[in-house]
Amino acid sequence: MKKLILLFLILITCNLIKGQTEDTDTASDSLDGWSHDGKITLLINQSAFSNWQPGGDNNLAANLGINYDFDYKKGAWLWDSKILASYGITINDDDGMRKTDDRLELNSVVGRAMKKEYWSFSFFMNFRTQFSNGYDYNEDFNGDNEGFPTSGFFKPAYWSFGPGFLWKKNKNLHANFSPLTSKFTFITSEIYTINDDDMNNVYYESSNDIETYGVAPGKKMLYEFGFNFRGYYKFDIMKNISMENILNLYSNYLNKPLNVDIDYTMNIVMKINDVFSTNLTFQTIYDDNSFQGFQIREVFGLGINVGF
C-alpha cells in the first residue's frame, strides 16, 4: 500500500509532463491583465540492499512540491499571489511510512500605484498550515507516538493581513511593508507536546493543559498585532542555476516587540533540461511560540519538473 502511494505520485507527475508536451499554453493570454507562472517538482530517492555486509535499510522517498504565481496588472492596480505547497514521505523496513515534509502557504497582495516609481499602497494576506498530522518520534518514548499528533491541518494555522506599502521593481524583486498587521494563530483540535521532567521521564502534554504554539491552554486562537515584512528576490547565479529567496519578518507590538519572528526560504534550481533539474530547498524559522531556537528544513534531490 505504501509503495502504491509513491507510485501514484510518480504517475501523476508523468501524466502532467505528457500533458505539457501535448498542449500549448494559452491561459496567460486568455484574460486581459492576467499572467501566471508555476512549477510542479517531484524529488525521488531510493536505496535497496541485498546481502550487503556494511548494512543498510531499504527505503523509498518522494517529495512533491508546487510553486505557483498568478498575477494581475491593469492601469494603477496590481494583484500578486503565490501558492507554496509540498508534501514528502519516506518508507523503510524498520519505521514504515513517515512524513518528511508538509507545507501549505498562500500569499496575496493587492496594490495601487503611487506617484513615486516602484511604490504602491498595498494590502497583503498570508496563510500557513500543513496537510496532515505530524508526530514526534522520540526514541525515549515507548508508547504509541501516532496516538499523539504534534501538528496537523489547522493545528496550527497562521493567518496574517494588513495594509502597507509595496515596493516592486519587477516580478523577481519586491518587498512589502505592513506596519499594521493582524496575526491569528489557530489550533482547532487537541495536539500534544513531548516533555522531559527532571527524572528523565518522557511524556506527552496536551494543548488543553499547556500553552502550545503561543495559544493559551484550552483555547483555540491567539491574536497578535504588529509589523510584517515580506521580501522576494530571485536571480541567476550562472547559466541554468537560479536562486529564489523569500524572507518574512514579524514583530508583535503587544508582547516582546524586539523578539522578531523569522521565516526564510531559499530555493536553488540547477537546470539539466526542460524536465530534469537538481533542486535544493533550505528553510529556517525562528518563532519562540513554537520552539525555543531555529527550526531547519532541507530537501535536496534530482527533480522532475513540470512548468504550467
Secondary structure, 3 states (H helix, E strand, C coil): CHHHHHHHHHHHHHHHHHHHHHCCCCHHHHCCCEEEEEEEEEEEEEECCCCCCCCCCCEEEEEEEEEEEEEEEECCEEEEEEEEEEEEEEEECCCEEEEEEEEEEEEEEEEEECCCCCEEEEEEEEEEECCCCECCCCCCCCCCHHHCCCEECCECEEEEEEEEEEEEEECCEEEEEEEEEEEEEECCCCCEEEEECCCCCEEEEECCCCCECCECCCCCEEEEEEEEEEEEEEEEEECCEEEEEEEEEEEECCCCCCCCEEEEEEEEEEECCCCEEEEEEEEEEECCCCCCCEEEEEEEEEEEEEEC
